């Protein structure tokens, strides 16, 4: 069962798989493709995970692990 804590590593994994940068929608699609079963079994998170994905991305920005230079684009910091 997925929890909100899983979202940050999933974002990083998705961006790595997508070449280091992507629009957040593509990140969400990648996460859904890789973790659909876990998300479906996650209770309330199933209904809020895309909203919480944005908050997880903000935490990654605050930690210096992610950049958000433009509308919807997320880039891994190396």
C-alpha positions in Angstrom: 0.0 0.0 0.0 1.4 3.4 -1.0 1.7 6.3 1.3 2.5 10.0 0.7 6.1 9.2 1.7 6.5 7.1 -1.4 5.8 10.0 -3.8 9.2 11.8 -3.5 11.3 8.7 -4.6 8.7 7.9 -7.2 9.1 11.4 -8.7 12.9 11.0 -8.8 12.6 7.5 -10.3 10.2 8.8 -13.0 12.4 11.8 -13.9 15.4 9.5 -14.2 13.4 7.2 -16.5 12.2 10.2 -18.5 15.7 11.5 -19.1 16.1 13.9 -16.2 13.3 16.3 -17.1 9.6 16.1 -17.9 6.3 17.9 -17.6 4.6 16.9 -14.4 1.8 15.2 -16.3 4.3 12.8 -17.9 5.8 12.2 -14.4 2.3 11.4 -13.1 1.6 9.0 -16.1 4.9 7.3 -15.4 4.1 6.9 -11.8 0.6 5.6 -12.6 2.1 3.0 -15.0 4.6 1.8 -12.5 2.5 2.0 -9.3 -1.1 1.7 -10.3 -1.8 -1.3 -8.1 -0.2 0.3 -5.0 -2.1 3.6 -5.6 -5.4 1.8 -6.0 -4.8 0.0 -2.6 -3.7 3.2 -0.8 -7.1 4.3 0.6 -7.6 8.0 0.5 -4.3 8.6 -1.2 -5.8 7.1 -4.4 -8.1 10.2 -4.6 -5.5 12.8 -3.8 -2.1 11.4 -5.1 -1.8 13.8 -8.0 -2.4 16.8 -5.8 0.0 15.5 -3.2 2.5 14.9 -6.0 2.9 18.7 -6.4 3.6 19.1 -2.7 6.2 16.3 -2.8 7.8 18.1 -5.8 7.9 21.3 -3.7 9.7 19.4 -0.9 12.2 18.1 -3.4 12.8 21.7 -4.7 13.3 22.9 -1.1 15.8 20.0 -0.6 17.7 21.1 -3.7 17.0 17.8 -5.6 14.6 19.2 -8.2 14.1 22.4 -10.2 10.9 23.8 -11.5 12.0 26.4 -14.1 8.8 26.8 -16.0 5.2 26.0 -16.0 4.8 22.3 -15.3 8.4 21.3 -16.1 10.4 19.4 -13.5 14.2 18.9 -13.8 16.4 16.7 -11.7 19.3 18.5 -10.1 22.6 16.7 -10.3 
